[in-house]
């Protein structure tokens, strides 16, 4: 008996042994090492392609997570999402500051608006 929807559709509701047999077959299929190796391999490849896309856009973490979790759909989303704009730098200390800040939080210099 295979673990698929046709086996579930053909099961006799009055025969609990048949249901138990199908449950055992499906559990055995889910615990198969080959299945887990394929799943891990696909996740690693998805993350690697996401890393490659993220490296080009400077959004590595976001794109690795999208690629690893969604695969090719995550790659498309990563490719279409805009790259973040760099934060402006303080003219005195050159550290990044938020756009609406009046003073640098690192050195205290007044920022032009």
C-alpha positions as CSV (number, residue, x, y, z in Angstrom):
1,X,0.0,0.0,0.0
2,X,1.5,3.3,-1.0
3,X,1.2,6.5,1.0
4,X,-0.8,8.7,-1.3
5,X,-4.3,10.2,-1.7
6,X,-5.6,7.3,-3.8
7,X,-4.7,4.9,-1.0
8,X,-6.6,7.1,1.5
9,X,-9.6,7.3,-0.8
10,X,-9.7,3.5,-1.2
11,X,-9.4,2.6,2.5
12,X,-12.3,0.7,4.1
13,X,-13.6,2.7,7.0
14,X,-14.8,-0.5,8.8
15,X,-11.2,-2.0,8.8
16,X,-9.0,-0.4,11.4
17,X,-6.1,-2.6,10.5
18,X,-6.1,-1.2,7.0
19,X,-6.0,2.4,8.4
20,X,-3.2,1.4,10.8
21,X,-1.2,-0.1,7.9
22,X,-1.6,3.1,5.9
23,X,-0.5,5.2,8.8
24,X,2.6,3.1,9.4
25,X,3.5,3.3,5.7
26,X,3.1,7.1,5.7
27,X,5.2,7.4,8.9
28,X,7.9,5.2,7.4
29,X,7.9,7.4,4.2
30,X,8.2,10.6,6.2
31,X,11.1,9.2,8.2
32,X,13.0,8.1,5.2
33,X,16.6,9.4,5.2
34,X,16.6,10.0,1.4
35,X,13.6,12.3,1.8
36,X,15.4,14.3,4.5
37,X,18.6,14.5,2.5
38,X,16.7,15.9,-0.5
39,X,14.9,18.4,1.7
40,X,18.1,19.6,3.3
41,X,19.9,19.7,-0.1
42,X,17.1,21.8,-1.6
43,X,17.2,24.2,1.4
44,X,20.9,24.6,1.1
45,X,20.8,25.3,-2.6
46,X,17.9,27.7,-2.1
47,X,19.9,29.6,0.5
48,X,23.1,29.6,-1.6
49,X,21.3,31.2,-4.6
50,X,19.6,33.6,-2.2
51,X,23.1,34.5,-0.8
52,X,24.3,35.1,-4.4
53,X,21.4,37.5,-5.1
54,X,21.8,39.2,-1.7
55,X,25.5,39.7,-2.2
56,X,24.8,41.7,-5.4
57,X,22.2,43.8,-3.6
58,X,23.8,44.1,-0.2
59,X,20.9,42.3,1.5
60,X,22.4,38.9,2.2
61,X,20.4,37.9,5.3
62,X,17.0,38.7,3.8
63,X,17.7,37.0,0.6
64,X,19.3,33.8,2.2
65,X,16.2,33.4,4.3
66,X,13.8,34.0,1.4
67,X,15.8,31.5,-0.8
68,X,16.1,28.9,1.8
69,X,12.5,29.0,2.9
70,X,10.7,29.6,-0.5
71,X,13.2,28.3,-3.1
72,X,12.7,29.7,-6.6
73,X,9.8,31.8,-5.5
74,X,12.0,33.4,-2.8
75,X,14.7,34.1,-5.5
76,X,12.1,35.9,-7.6
77,X,10.9,37.9,-4.6
78,X,14.6,38.7,-3.6
79,X,15.4,39.8,-7.1
80,X,12.3,42.1,-7.3
81,X,12.6,43.7,-3.8
82,X,14.5,47.0,-3.9
83,X,17.9,47.3,-2.3
84,X,17.9,49.4,0.9
85,X,19.1,53.0,0.6
86,X,22.3,53.7,2.5
87,X,21.9,55.8,5.6
88,X,23.4,59.3,5.4
89,X,26.7,59.9,7.1
90,X,27.6,62.4,9.7
91,X,29.9,65.1,8.2
92,X,32.1,65.2,11.3
93,X,32.6,61.5,12.2
94,X,31.4,59.7,9.0
95,X,29.2,57.3,11.0
96,X,25.7,56.5,9.7
97,X,22.9,58.6,11.1
98,X,19.1,58.5,10.6
99,X,17.7,61.0,8.1
100,X,15.6,63.0,10.5
101,X,18.2,63.4,13.3
102,X,19.2,66.9,14.2
103,X,22.4,65.8,16.0
104,X,24.8,62.9,15.5
105,X,24.2,60.3,18.1
106,X,27.9,59.3,17.9
107,X,29.8,62.6,18.2
108,X,27.0,65.1,18.8
109,X,27.7,67.3,15.8
110,X,24.8,69.3,14.4
111,X,23.4,67.8,11.2
112,X,22.1,69.8,8.2
113,X,18.5,69.0,7.3
